[in-house]
């Protein structure tokens, strides 16, 4: 099977999953297709245990795919740009202090907390893993996923302030988490030596600040171009060029491409949507990017299933994956709690914020994308794919489908929400 044939199959399955979700499951398309994709990935994994020929065929197909290039230097651009277009910038501006604090401080704290607890669990099971390895898992699993979070928020009717914090954080912490992950990945490739704290902070500021500045500049240029035309086809093409071209340029300049595309998407979502687009363009733009987002998510989950099918699974990591679920939740609770309590002196806190941000911080396609970018054949670190898969399944299925009753119990539903 060629790469094109594989991609065609995955996209076709995505279309089928969307139809089943809409007609039979009666779930939001993003949630329904994600659950079905995870079920298909599970079926692939089990099928490979029963039919060895399936494993051999998939191994042959997957051998030609460089996931680091395809995911980190390709698909991530579409996922993050689509997420940025869905944010309400007015509400985001009102919550900018908690959003930035949660995106940076809470993500960094969660990375360390997850790594520490994960290391203790591995030691208890007599499983060796390097410090860089556990930090890589902390970095890839700590950012919340904008697609999963935004889809869930629309469905449950959370209070506006909490919704803005959770949605904004889920978008920005992707960029922060990706920068941390890439720095650790470089350290892993260079023999496992961690960069010094000063070097790491300087790297983060340079890459993140440069990425945001480049994204804002390219986003503003695109906004000026959008004002010159009144054709939704051309305007959608311009946003597509911005998402792809800006990400590629940031990559070439060794800046944070994830933060570049987020900044560019936010400028188009705010200034571009308000002052440079007609109602027809806005509607078509949203439909186009929502479709792209759904397709990318399904492809990522199915690729994860295919990858898990062909790597040798260490059965001890099934237990590690089960332990990782409460570890990730505890780390999320601790990191969010520290950040929100520290902000309480300067920013009004809504009752139930910490619990809602903890349970509503879903993991999804970003964690899958970063896990797929781990180097193949990297010893036990390759087993992080399985652990990530188990955490994401729990997050999407259990957390995603119980947030609504969770908010009911806390009596935190938005006025007028059903």
C-alpha positions in Angstrom: 0.0 0.0 0.0 1.4 3.4 -1.0 1.4 6.4 1.4 -1.4 8.0 -0.6 -3.5 4.8 -0.4 -3.0 4.7 3.4 -4.0 8.3 3.7 -7.0 7.7 1.5 -8.1 4.8 3.7 -7.7 6.8 6.9 -9.7 9.8 5.5 -12.4 7.5 4.3 -12.6 6.0 7.7 -12.9 9.5 9.2 -15.8 10.2 7.0 -17.5 6.9 8.0 -16.9 7.7 11.7 -18.4 11.1 11.3 -21.6 9.6 9.7 -21.9 7.0 12.5 -21.4 9.6 15.2 -24.0 11.9 13.7 -26.7 9.3 12.8 -26.2 6.6 15.5 -24.3 7.8 18.5 -25.9 11.2 18.5 -22.7 12.7 19.9 -20.8 15.8 18.8 -18.9 14.9 15.7 -15.5 15.7 17.3 -16.2 13.5 20.4 -17.9 10.7 18.4 -15.2 10.4 15.7 -12.5 10.4 18.4 -14.2 7.6 20.3 -14.7 5.6 17.1 -11.1 6.2 16.0 -9.9 5.0 19.4 -12.1 1.9 19.0 -10.6 1.3 15.6 -7.1 1.7 16.9 -7.9 -0.8 19.7 -9.3 -3.3 17.1 -6.1 -2.9 15.0 -3.9 -3.6 18.1 -5.9 -6.7 19.0 -6.1 -7.9 15.4 -2.3 -7.8 15.2 -2.1 -10.2 18.1 -4.5 -12.7 16.4 -3.2 -12.4 12.8 0.6 -12.0 12.5 0.2 -11.3 8.8 -1.6 -8.1 9.6 1.3 -6.9 11.7 3.8 -7.7 8.8 1.7 -5.8 6.2 1.3 -2.7 8.5 5.0 -2.8 9.3 5.9 -2.6 5.6 3.5 0.3 5.1 4.6 2.3 8.2 8.3 1.8 7.6 8.2 4.6 5.0 6.6 7.2 7.3 8.8 9.6 9.2 6.4 10.6 12.0 8.7 13.3 13.3 8.4 15.1 10.0 4.8 14.3 9.2 3.4 15.2 12.7 5.7 17.8 14.3 6.5 19.5 11.0 3.2 19.2 9.3 0.0 18.0 10.9 0.5 20.1 14.0 0.1 23.3 11.9 -3.4 22.4 10.9 -4.5 21.3 14.4 -3.3 24.4 16.1 -4.5 26.9 13.5 -7.9 25.3 13.6 -8.0 25.6 17.3 -6.9 29.2 17.3 -9.8 30.1 14.9 -12.4 28.8 17.4 -11.4 31.1 20.4 -13.5 34.0 21.5 -10.8 36.7 21.7 -12.9 39.2 23.8 -13.3 36.7 26.6 -9.7 35.6 26.2 -8.5 39.2 26.6 -10.5 39.4 29.9 -8.8 36.2 31.2 -5.3 36.9 29.8 -3.5 36.7 33.1 -4.8 33.3 34.2 -4.5 32.0 30.6 -0.9 32.9 30.4 -0.1 31.7 33.9 -1.8 28.3 33.3 -0.2 28.0 29.9 3.3 28.6 31.1 3.6 27.9 34.8 1.0 25.1 35.1 2.4 23.3 32.1 6.0 23.5 33.3 4.9 22.4 36.8 2.8 19.5 35.4 5.7 18.3 33.3 7.9 18.1 36.4 5.2 16.6 38.6 4.2 13.9 36.1 7.9 13.0 35.5 8.6 12.7 39.2 5.5 10.5 40.0 6.0 8.5 36.8 9.6 7.8 37.7 8.6 6.6 41.2 6.0 4.2 39.6 8.6 2.8 37.2 11.1 2.3 40.0 8.5 0.5 42.1 7.9 -1.9 39.1 11.7 -2.2 38.6 11.5 -0.7 35.1 14.5 1.5 34.2 14.0 4.7 32.3 16.2 7.8 31.9 15.3 11.2 33.4 14.9 12.6 29.9 12.5 9.7 29.1 10.1 10.5 32.0 10.4 14.2 31.3 9.4 13.6 27.7 6.3 11.8 28.9 5.6 14.7 31.3 6.0 17.2 28.4 3.8 15.4 25.9 0.9 14.6 28.3 0.8 17.8 30.3 -0.7 20.2 27.6 -4.5 19.9 27.3 -5.8 19.4 23.8 -7.7 22.4 22.2 -9.8 20.3 19.9 -11.1 18.0 22.6 -11.5 20.9 25.1 -13.3 23.2 22.7 -15.7 20.5 21.6 -16.5 19.6 25.1 -17.0 23.2 26.3 -19.5 23.9 23.5 -21.5 20.9 24.6 -21.6 21.3 28.4 -22.2 25.1 28.9 -19.5 25.9 31.4 -19.3 29.3 33.0 -17.9 31.9 30.6 -14.8 32.8 32.7 -13.8 29.1 33.3 -14.5 28.3 29.6 -12.3 31.1 28.5 -9.5 30.0 30.8 -9.7 26.4 29.8 -10.0 27.0 26.1 -7.2 29.7 26.0 -4.9 27.6 28.2 -5.5 24.5 26.0 -4.4 26.4 23.0 -1.3 28.2 24.3 0.0 25.3 26.5 0.2 23.3 23.3 2.9 25.6 22.1 4.7 25.7 25.4 4.5 21.9 25.8 5.8 21.4 22.3 8.8 23.7 22.9 9.6 21.8 26.1 9.1 18.5 24.4 11.4 19.4 21.4 14.1 20.7 23.8 14.0 17.4 25.7 13.9 15.4 22.4 17.1 17.2 21.3 18.7 16.3 24.7 17.6 12.7 24.2 19.2 12.6 20.7 22.5 14.1 22.1 23.0 11.3 24.7 20.4 12.2 27.3 22.2 15.3 28.8 19.7 17.8 30.0 20.3 21.5 29.2 21.1 23.8 32.1 18.2 25.7 33.6 19.6 29.0 32.2 20.1 27.6 28.7 16.6 26.0 28.8 14.9 29.3 29.8 16.9 31.2 27.2 15.9 28.7 24.6 12.3 28.9 25.6 12.2 32.7 25.5 14.0 32.9 22.1 12.0 30.2 20.4 8.6 31.1 21.9 9.1 34.9 21.7 10.4 34.7 18.1 7.6 32.4 17.1 4.9 34.6 18.5 6.4 37.7 16.9 6.7 36.0 13.5 3.1 34.7 13.8 1.7 38.1 14.6 3.6 39.7 11.7 2.5 37.1 9.2 -1.0 37.2 10.6 -1.2 41.0 10.2 0.1 40.7 6.6 -2.6 38.1 5.9 -5.3 40.4 7.5 -4.3 43.2 5.1 -4.6 40.9 2.2 -8.0 39.6 3.3 -9.2 43.2 3.3 -8.4 43.5 -0.4 -10.8 40.7 -1.5 -14.4 39.6 -0.9 -14.3 36.0 -2.1 -14.5 33.3 0.5 -12.5 30.9 -1.8 -9.6 33.2 -2.0 -9.8 34.1 1.7 -9.8 30.5 2.8 -6.8 29.8 0.6 -5.0 32.8 2.2 -5.6 31.3 5.7 -4.4 27.9 4.5 -1.3 29.5 3.1 -0.8 31.3 6.4 -1.1 28.1 8.5 1.2 26.1 6.3 3.7 28.7 5.1 4.1 30.4 8.5 4.7 27.1 10.2 7.3 26.1 7.6 9.0 29.4 7.9 9.2 29.3 11.7 10.6 25.7 11.4 13.3 26.9 8.9 14.2 29.8 11.3 14.3 27.4 14.3 11.6 29.3 16.1 8.6 27.8 17.9 6.4 26.8 14.9 3.5 25.8 17.2 3.4 29.2 18.9 3.8 31.0 15.5 0.7 29.3 14.1 -1.3 30.0 17.3 -0.4 33.7 17.2 -1.2 33.9 13.5 -4.5 32.1 13.9 -5.6 34.3 16.8 -4.9 37.5 14.8 -7.0 36.1 11.9 -9.7 35.0 14.3 -9.9 38.4 16.0 -9.0 41.3 13.7 -9.4 39.3 10.4 -12.8 37.9 11.3 -14.2 41.2 12.6 -12.8 43.7 10.0 -11.9 41.8 6.8 -14.5 39.1 6.3 -18.1 39.0 5.3 -20.6 36.8 7.1 -20.5 34.3 4.2 -16.7 34.1 4.4 -16.8 33.6 8.2 -19.3 30.7 7.9 -17.4 29.0 5.1 -14.0 29.5 6.9 -15.4 27.9 10.1 -16.8 24.9 8.1 -13.5 24.4 6.2 -11.3 24.4 9.3 -13.6 22.3 11.4 -13.5 19.7 8.7 -9.7 19.8 8.5 -9.5 19.5 12.2 -11.8 16.4 12.3 -9.9 14.7 9.5 -6.5 15.4 11.2 -7.7 14.0 14.5 -9.0 10.8 13.0 -5.8 10.3 11.0 -3.7 10.8 14.1 -5.6 8.3 16.3 -5.6 5.7 13.5 -1.8 6.2 12.9 -1.3 5.7 16.7 -3.2 2.4 16.4 -1.1 1.3 13.5 2.1 2.2 15.2 1.1 0.3 18.4 0.3 -2.7 16.2 3.9 -3.0 15.0 6.0 -2.1 18.0 6.7 -4.9 20.5 4.5 -4.2 23.5 6.1 -4.7 27.0 3.2 -6.1 29.0 4.5 -4.4 32.1 3.5 -1.1 30.6 -0.2 -2.0 30.6 0.1 -1.6 34.4 2.2 1.5 33.9 -0.5 3.0 31.7 -3.2 2.3 34.3 -1.0 4.0 36.9 -0.3 6.9 34.6 -4.0 7.9 34.5 -4.2 9.0 38.2 -0.6 10.3 38.0 -1.6 12.7 35.2 -4.8 13.8 37.0 -2.9 14.4 40.3 -0.2 16.4 38.5 -2.9 18.4 36.7 -4.7 19.1 40.1 -1.4 20.1 41.8 -0.1 22.4 39.0 -3.5 24.1 38.4 -4.1 24.4 42.1 -0.7 26.1 42.7 -1.2 28.5 39.8 -4.8 29.4 40.6 -4.2 30.0 44.3 -1.2 32.1 43.5 -3.3 34.2 41.2 -6.1 34.7 43.7 -4.4 37.7 45.2 -4.7 39.7 41.9 -7.5 37.9 40.0 -11.0 36.9 41.2 -11.5 33.2 41.3 -14.8 31.5 40.4 -15.9 28.7 42.8 -14.9 25.3 41.5 -12.3 26.6 39.1 -9.5 24.2 40.2 -11.7 21.1 40.0 -13.2 22.1 36.7 -9.9 22.9 35.1 -8.5 19.6 36.4 -11.3 17.3 35.2 -12.0 19.4 32.0 -8.4 19.4 30.9 -8.7 16.7 28.3 -5.8 15.0 26.5 -6.2 14.2 22.9 -4.6 14.6 19.5 -1.6 16.8 20.6 -0.4 14.1 23.1 -0.8 11.5 20.3 1.1 13.7 17.8 4.0 14.2 20.2 4.1 10.5 21.2 4.2 9.5 17.5 7.2 11.9 17.1 9.3 9.9 19.6 12.3 8.2 17.9 11.6 4.6 16.8 13.6 1.9 18.5 14.4 4.1 21.5 14.3 1.3 24.1 11.6 1.5 26.8 10.8 5.1 25.8 9.0 3.6 22.8 6.5 2.1 25.3 5.4 5.7 26.1 3.2 5.3 23.0 1.1 2.7 24.8 1.0 4.7 28.0 -0.1 7.8 26.1 -2.8 5.9 24.3 -4.3 4.6 27.6 -4.3 8.1 29.2 -5.9 9.6 26.1 -8.6 6.9 26.0 -9.5 7.6 29.6 -9.4 11.4 29.1 -11.6 11.4 26.0 -14.1 8.7 26.9 -14.4 9.1 30.7 -13.6 12.7 31.4 -15.1 14.0 28.1 -18.4 12.3 28.6 -18.7 13.1 32.3 -17.9 16.8 32.4 -21.6 17.8 32.0 -22.8 15.9 35.1 -19.6 17.0 36.9 -20.6 20.6 36.4 -24.1 19.8 37.4 -22.9 18.5 40.7 -20.8 21.6 41.3 -23.7 23.8 40.1 -21.5 25.6 37.7 -23.6 25.5 34.6 -23.8 28.7 32.6 -27.2 30.5 32.8 -29.4 29.3 30.0 -27.4 26.1 29.3 -29.3 22.9 28.9 
